[in-house]
Amino acid sequence: AGVKDLTWLRPDGHEMTDGDWHAGGRVLGMLLSGEAADETDDRGRPVKGDTMLLLLNGGFDPVTYAVPTLAEPGTWVTLIDTAADHTGDAVPGGEVTVPGFSLQLLRY
C-alpha cells in the first residue's frame, strides 16, 4: 500500500542515506510501521499493528533523537529503556535522549 515497513533513521529524524551508513556513526533508529503489516483477519481485512521505534546509541555520549510525527493521533510511550529502571512514560516534546551504550524501544 506504499507504506514502508522498515525505515532506518538518523538522530535528526530523517531517513538514513547511503552516505550515513558509511560514515561510521554509532547511533541509529529503526522505525517499524504498524500500517505495513501484511496479515489479514478471518474476513480478509488488514490487521494493523503498533508502530515501534528502536533507538540505539553505541557511543559514549548521550544522543538526542527527534521522534517521528505520525499522521494518526497517538503518543510515543517508552517500553524499554536499558539506562533506566522505569518504563511506560510518554515522550514529551517530540524528542528523547538516549544515554551512551543504551537503547530505547518506543511504541506509538
C-alpha positions, -999 to +999 in steps of 0.1 A: +000+000+000+030+023-004+039+022+033+074+013+042+075-015+068+110-005+080+128+028+079+163+035+093+166+069+109+193+093+119+190+111+152+176+142+134+146+120+125+154+118+087+159+086+068+194+074+066+212+078+033+239+056+018+265+081+030+251+078+066+257+041+065+294+046+055+301+075+079+309+051+108+284+066+133+274+047+164+238+058+165+207+048+145+170+044+148+147+018+133+110+027+127+087-003+122+053+008+108+022-009+121+004+002+089+026-021+068+015-054+083+007-079+055-016-100+076-054-102+074-081-114+097-106-142+090-127-118+069-098-107+048-095-072+064-059-059+070-046-063+106-027-032+117-001-034+144+016-009+167+043+013+152+076+008+170+107+029+172+140+014+183+167+039+192+203+027+196+234+046+209+266+027+208+288+057+217+299+072+250+279+105+248+242+109+251+223+114+218+190+133+214+167+118+188+138+135+171+109+111+172+088+109+141+055+127+138+028+103+125-004+112+107-027+093+131-034+105+166-013+090+194+016+092+217+051+077+218+055+056+250+087+041+263+085+003+265+122-005+272+150+018+284+182+000+292+196+031+310+166+035+334+146+013+357+111+026+346+090+024+315+056+034+304+065+071+302+051+093+274+077+110+253+073+148+257+083+174+232+090+153+202+125+142+212+142+117+235+177+115+248+194+081+248+224+078+271+256+062+259+257+024+254+220+020+257+188+016+237+152+026+240+121+009+224+091+032+219+055+023+208+031+046+191 
